[in-house]
Amino acid sequence: MPSKSLYCKHKHVSDSVLKTLIYLAAAVTVVVLVGILGYILVNGVPYITWKFISTPYSEMNPDLKGILPMIINTLYIVVITLLISAPIGISSAIYLTQYAKQGRLVRAIRFTTEVLSGIPSIIFGLFGYTVFCVLFRLQVSILAGCLTMTICILPTIIRTTEESLIAVPSSFKEGALALGAGKLRVILGIVLPCAMPGVLTAVILAVGRIVGESAALLFTSGIGYHMPKDFFRQILTSGRTLTLHLYQTAREASTPDAMNIAFATAAVLLILVFLLNCLTRLVTKVLQKQ
């Protein structure tokens, strides 16, 4: 009896220590996150004005230091990349989970996607420059950057969507098939809608990767900052994103107000990502209610 109480006391102490470590780790994570966000917002928000957001940028004219071209270029790359990668990634996940036999081919595809997700972005940039800019003769352009980012985010979309499809209860699919529904109708009408929150999570992660990327786009989309005049002409020319603009201005710290512009650009980038995430979560809630 005494030995049992001693064991219970030791177990209680171990649980308390583990619980304390978990809370400590969570607190450190939150403090670091709040510290980073607070530091950027405190230094950047005071320099965000309507003129800063709505005017073009010029390296020669000190009165033109706006980021409107970079905002447009960022939206170009996000939208075009998702239009290319989302159908391919979701279709691949559906094939892997609903149609393919679980054999060597599926294992090879999954291994390939895992390898791709671990490749440094600078290698994607070098590959994109060699293939899309040089071999396909797209030059350094927004379109080349979109194609490169498609390869970068495909593993994220495929793996996250695949896990979401696997998590759908098999009884849903079996019940629909028993009622006479076709396989494609079951997948598009039952399995995919049930997995839609996970699919949108994959899209959120992909958007975060696109917006935060710099190395791959530096090689492929370039650092052009001219104001877009025509959609099709613009995507075939060089254009820097907000992240690349932040990188370029931070390098020019010796010039007046360079760091202020960099911090303001970083703050706008954070706000843009936050708004995109809120929009995606709103769409997720609407789909869940339906």
C-alpha positions as CSV (number, residue, x, y, z in Angstrom):
1,M,0.0,0.0,0.0
2,P,2.7,2.5,0.8
3,S,4.5,1.6,-2.4
4,K,1.3,2.2,-4.4
5,S,0.8,5.6,-2.9
6,L,4.5,6.5,-3.6
7,Y,4.0,5.4,-7.2
8,C,0.9,7.6,-7.5
9,K,2.7,10.5,-6.0
10,H,5.6,10.1,-8.5
11,K,3.1,9.9,-11.4
12,H,1.4,13.0,-10.2
13,V,4.7,14.9,-10.1
14,S,5.6,13.7,-13.5
15,D,2.3,14.8,-14.9
16,S,2.7,18.3,-13.3
17,V,6.2,18.7,-14.7
18,L,5.0,17.7,-18.2
19,K,2.0,20.0,-18.0
20,T,4.2,22.9,-16.9
21,L,6.7,22.3,-19.8
22,I,3.8,22.2,-22.3
23,Y,2.4,25.5,-21.0
24,L,5.9,27.0,-21.0
25,A,6.5,26.0,-24.6
26,A,3.1,27.4,-25.7
27,A,3.8,30.6,-23.8
28,V,7.2,31.0,-25.5
29,T,5.7,30.4,-28.9
30,V,3.0,33.0,-28.3
31,V,5.4,35.6,-26.9
32,V,7.8,35.1,-29.9
33,L,4.9,35.4,-32.4
34,V,3.5,38.5,-30.7
35,G,6.9,40.0,-30.4
36,I,7.7,39.6,-34.1
37,L,4.3,40.9,-35.2
38,G,4.3,43.8,-32.7
39,Y,7.8,44.9,-33.7
40,I,7.0,44.9,-37.4
41,L,3.6,46.6,-37.0
42,V,4.9,49.3,-34.5
43,N,7.7,50.2,-36.9
44,G,5.7,49.9,-40.1
45,V,2.1,51.0,-39.5
46,P,3.0,54.7,-38.8
47,Y,4.4,55.0,-42.4
48,I,1.5,53.4,-44.1
49,T,-0.5,56.1,-45.8
50,W,-3.0,56.1,-48.7
51,K,-0.3,57.6,-50.9
52,F,2.1,54.8,-50.0
53,I,-0.5,52.2,-51.0
54,S,-2.0,53.8,-54.1
55,T,1.0,55.3,-55.9
56,P,3.7,53.7,-58.1
57,Y,7.4,53.3,-57.1
58,S,10.5,54.9,-58.6
59,E,14.1,54.5,-57.6
60,M,14.9,57.9,-59.1
61,N,12.0,60.0,-57.8
62,P,12.0,60.3,-54.0
63,D,8.3,61.4,-54.2
64,L,7.2,58.1,-55.7
65,K,7.8,55.4,-53.1
66,G,4.4,53.7,-53.3
67,I,3.9,49.9,-53.4
68,L,0.8,49.7,-55.7
69,P,2.7,47.8,-58.5
70,M,4.0,45.3,-56.0
71,I,0.6,44.7,-54.5
72,I,-0.8,44.0,-58.0
73,N,2.1,41.8,-58.9
74,T,1.6,39.8,-55.7
75,L,-2.1,39.3,-56.5
76,Y,-1.2,38.3,-60.0
77,I,1.2,35.6,-58.8
78,V,-1.1,34.3,-56.1
79,V,-4.2,34.0,-58.3
80,I,-2.4,32.6,-61.4
81,T,-0.4,30.1,-59.4
82,L,-3.5,28.9,-57.6
83,L,-5.5,28.6,-60.8
84,I,-2.8,26.3,-62.2
85,S,-1.8,24.4,-59.1
86,A,-5.1,23.9,-57.2
87,P,-6.8,21.8,-60.0
88,I,-3.7,19.7,-60.5
89,G,-3.1,19.2,-56.8
90,I,-6.7,18.4,-55.9
91,S,-7.0,16.0,-58.9
92,S,-3.8,14.2,-57.9
93,A,-5.0,13.8,-54.4
94,I,-8.3,12.4,-55.6
95,Y,-6.5,9.9,-57.8
96,L,-4.2,8.8,-55.1
97,T,-7.0,8.2,-52.6
98,Q,-10.0,7.2,-54.7
99,Y,-8.8,5.5,-57.9
100,A,-5.2,4.3,-57.6
101,K,-4.3,0.9,-56.3
102,Q,-2.1,1.2,-53.2
103,G,1.0,-0.1,-54.9
104,R,4.4,1.0,-56.1
105,L,3.1,3.8,-58.2
106,V,1.3,5.4,-55.4
107,R,4.3,5.0,-53.1
108,A,6.5,6.5,-55.7
109,I,4.2,9.5,-56.2
110,R,4.0,10.1,-52.4
111,F,7.7,9.8,-52.0
112,T,8.3,12.3,-54.8
113,T,5.9,14.8,-53.3
114,E,7.6,14.5,-49.9
115,V,11.0,15.0,-51.6
116,L,9.7,18.1,-53.4
117,S,8.4,19.6,-50.2
118,G,11.9,19.4,-48.7
119,I,13.8,21.0,-51.6
120,P,15.1,24.5,-50.8
121,S,13.3,27.3,-52.7
122,I,16.6,28.6,-54.2
123,I,16.8,25.3,-56.2
124,F,13.3,25.8,-57.5
125,G,14.3,29.2,-58.6
126,L,17.3,27.9,-60.4
127,F,15.2,25.2,-62.1
128,G,12.5,27.7,-63.0
129,Y,15.0,30.1,-64.5
130,T,16.6,27.3,-66.6
131,V,13.4,25.7,-67.8
132,F,10.8,28.5,-68.0
133,C,12.9,31.6,-68.5
134,V,15.6,30.1,-70.8
135,L,14.3,26.9,-72.3
136,F,10.6,28.0,-72.8
137,R,11.8,31.6,-73.6
138,L,9.4,33.2,-71.2
139,Q,12.3,35.4,-70.0
140,V,12.3,36.8,-66.5
141,S,8.5,37.4,-66.1
142,I,5.6,37.0,-63.7
143,L,4.3,34.0,-65.7
144,A,7.7,32.2,-65.2
145,G,7.4,33.0,-61.5
146,C,3.9,31.6,-61.4
147,L,5.0,28.3,-63.1
148,T,7.9,28.0,-60.7
149,M,5.7,28.6,-57.6
150,T,3.2,26.0,-59.0
151,I,6.0,23.4,-58.6
152,C,6.8,24.7,-55.1
153,I,3.3,24.5,-53.7
154,L,2.1,21.3,-55.4
155,P,3.4,19.0,-52.6
156,T,1.6,21.0,-50.0
157,I,-1.7,20.9,-51.8
158,I,-1.5,17.3,-52.7
159,R,-0.5,16.0,-49.3
160,T,-2.9,18.2,-47.3
161,T,-5.8,17.4,-49.6
162,E,-5.0,13.7,-49.6
163,E,-5.1,13.6,-45.8
164,S,-8.4,15.4,-45.8
165,L,-9.9,13.0,-48.3
166,I,-8.7,10.0,-46.2
167,A,-10.3,11.5,-43.1
168,V,-13.8,11.4,-44.6
169,P,-15.6,8.4,-43.1
170,S,-15.8,5.5,-45.5
171,S,-19.4,4.9,-44.5
172,F,-20.4,8.0,-46.4
173,K,-19.0,6.7,-49.6
174,E,-20.3,3.1,-49.1
175,G,-23.8,4.3,-48.4
176,A,-23.9,6.4,-51.5
177,L,-22.6,3.6,-53.6
178,A,-25.2,1.3,-52.1
179,L,-27.9,3.6,-53.2
180,G,-26.7,3.4,-56.8
181,A,-24.7,6.6,-57.2
182,G,-21.8,6.5,-59.6
183,K,-18.2,6.7,-58.2
184,L,-17.5,10.1,-59.8
185,R,-20.8,11.5,-58.4
186,V,-19.9,10.2,-54.9
187,I,-16.5,11.7,-55.0
188,L,-17.7,15.2,-56.3
189,G,-20.9,15.2,-54.3
190,I,-20.0,13.7,-51.0
191,V,-16.3,13.0,-50.4
192,L,-14.9,16.2,-51.8
193,P,-17.4,18.5,-50.0
194,C,-16.8,16.8,-46.7
195,A,-13.1,17.3,-47.2
196,M,-13.4,20.9,-48.3
197,P,-12.2,22.5,-45.0
198,G,-9.0,20.5,-45.4
199,V,-8.7,21.5,-49.0
200,L,-9.1,25.2,-48.1
201,T,-6.4,24.7,-45.4
202,A,-4.1,23.5,-48.2
203,V,-5.0,26.6,-50.2
204,I,-4.2,28.8,-47.1
205,L,-0.8,27.2,-46.7
206,A,-0.1,27.5,-50.4
207,V,-1.0,31.2,-50.3
208,G,1.3,31.7,-47.4
209,R,4.1,30.0,-49.3
210,I,3.5,32.1,-52.4
211,V,3.3,35.4,-50.6
212,G,6.4,34.7,-48.4
213,E,8.6,33.4,-51.2
214,S,11.6,35.4,-52.3
215,A,14.4,33.2,-53.5
216,A,12.5,31.4,-56.2
217,L,10.8,34.5,-57.5
218,L,14.1,36.5,-57.5
219,F,15.4,34.2,-60.3
220,T,12.1,34.0,-62.3
221,S,9.8,36.9,-61.8
222,G,12.5,39.5,-61.3
223,I,12.5,42.8,-59.6
224,G,10.6,45.1,-62.1
225,Y,8.5,47.7,-60.4
226,H,6.7,49.4,-63.3
227,M,3.0,50.0,-63.1
228,P,0.9,47.4,-64.9
229,K,-0.9,48.7,-68.0
230,D,-2.2,45.6,-69.7
231,F,-2.8,42.2,-68.0
232,F,-1.4,39.9,-70.7
233,R,1.5,42.2,-71.3
234,Q,2.2,42.5,-67.6
235,I,2.5,38.8,-66.9
236,L,5.1,38.5,-69.6
237,T,7.3,41.2,-68.0
238,S,9.4,41.3,-64.9
239,G,7.5,42.2,-61.7
240,R,8.5,42.1,-58.0
241,T,6.2,41.0,-55.3
242,L,5.9,42.7,-51.9
243,T,8.4,40.2,-50.4
244,L,10.9,41.0,-53.1
245,H,10.3,44.7,-52.7
246,L,10.9,44.3,-48.9
247,Y,14.2,42.5,-49.7
248,Q,15.3,45.1,-52.2
249,T,14.5,48.1,-50.0
250,A,16.1,46.5,-46.9
251,R,19.3,46.1,-48.9
252,E,19.3,49.9,-49.6
253,A,19.4,50.7,-45.9
254,S,21.9,53.5,-46.6
255,T,19.3,55.6,-48.5
256,P,16.9,57.9,-46.7
257,D,13.7,56.2,-45.4
258,A,14.7,52.9,-46.9
259,M,14.1,51.0,-43.6
260,N,10.9,52.8,-43.0
261,I,9.7,51.7,-46.5
262,A,10.8,48.2,-45.7
263,F,8.9,48.0,-42.4
264,A,5.8,49.6,-44.0
265,T,6.0,47.0,-46.8
266,A,6.3,44.2,-44.2
267,A,3.3,45.5,-42.3
268,V,1.2,45.6,-45.5
269,L,2.3,42.1,-46.3
270,L,1.2,40.9,-42.8
271,I,-2.2,42.6,-43.2
272,L,-2.7,41.2,-46.7
273,V,-1.9,37.6,-45.5
274,F,-4.3,38.1,-42.5
275,L,-7.1,39.3,-44.8
276,L,-6.6,36.4,-47.2
277,N,-6.7,33.9,-44.3
278,C,-9.9,35.6,-42.9
279,L,-11.5,35.4,-46.4
280,T,-10.6,31.7,-46.7
281,R,-11.9,30.9,-43.2
282,L,-15.2,32.7,-44.1
283,V,-15.5,30.6,-47.2
284,T,-14.8,27.5,-45.1
285,K,-17.6,28.3,-42.7
286,V,-20.1,29.0,-45.5
287,L,-19.2,25.6,-47.1
288,Q,-19.6,23.8,-43.8
289,K,-23.1,25.2,-43.3
290,Q,-24.1,24.1,-46.7
